[in-house]
Amino acid sequence: MKHEFPESDWKTFSQLRLVSLERFCKRVLDEVPRFSLDTEGSYHERYLELFRWLGERNEELAKAFDNPRRSQMLRQLAAIYAYGLLEPDEFARLAPHTRERIQLLAQDARW
């Protein structure tokens, strides 16, 4: 099967995926304390809000990181890009055509 990106982009994706996953998880974990520090609502209400919020973050994680395959690379990179998980120099490591596709996909998708 022919892919629409150079092999070097697949290798870069494999590296950036791991770095971005760590950033995503750190971001989520850094936000968790706000649910216990917020004094509005009962403990149960705050627990339910945290549970709902974690479910949303888990859906985001799945879109960006689950089952990495060549056929999913552009879609997953678009999610990683849309979530702000790539540094400019990391994004610049991808081929110009690949970057353009990612930016278009990130704009068109509803994250």
ABEGO torsion letter per residue (X at the ends): XBBABBAAAAAAAAAAAAAAAAAAAAAAAAAAAAAAABABEBAAAAAAAAAAAAAAAAAAAAAAABGBBAAAAAAAAAAAAAAGABBAAAAAABBAAAAAAAAAAAAABBX
